[in-house]
Amino acid sequence: RYFVKAHDFARGGEASSKIKRALERLGANPRVVRRVAVAAYEAEMNVIIHSVGGEIIAEVRPERMRITVIDNGPGIPDIEKALQPGFSTAPDWIRELGFGAGMGLSNIKACADEMKLYSEVGVGTRLELGFKLQ
C-alpha cells in the first residue's frame, strides 16, 4: 500500500518503482514487469496531477497481480472522453512540467490485461488493474 500526495512531483514514481522492484525480486517475466511498471507509473502520476491525494494497493499472487488506485476527488465527469488518447484536463502549469498530454489512461489500458475505471464527480476515482504474471 502506497500513499500518494497531490502535486508531489518530487516523489512521483516512487510507488511504481517499488512495485517494479518487488516483481523483479520475485522473478517475474521482464516484459510483464515493464507493463506493470508503466501502468502503475501512469496511474500514480494521474493521482499526483488530478486528485487531492490517494493510494495505490498492489496485490501479488503466483499467477496474477492486481493494482487498485483510489483517489479522493475531484472525479472524472466523462470517463468515455477521458479514455480517448490525447484528451486532457491538465492545466497549463502541469503541461509546462511535461505532464498532462492525455495519454495516461490510454497507456494504462494498453499495458493492463484488465482495466476497470469507476468515478464520481466530487467523490473520487477507483482504477482496478489486472495483470497475468504467467
Sequence and secondary structure as in RCSB ss.txt:
>XXXX:A:sequence
RYFVKAHDFARGGEASSKIKRALERLGANPRVVRRVAVAAYEAEMNVIIHSVGGEIIAEVRPERMRITVIDNGPG
IPDIEKALQPGFSTAPDWIRELGFGAGMGLSNIKACADEMKLYSEVGVGTRLELGFKLQ
>XXXX:A:secstr
 EEE TT GGGTTHHHHHHHHHHHHTT  HHHHHHHHHHHHHHHHHHHHHSS EEEEEEE SSEEEEEEEEES  
 S HHHHTSTT     HHHHHTT  SS HHHHHHHH SEEEEEEETTTEEEEEEEEE  
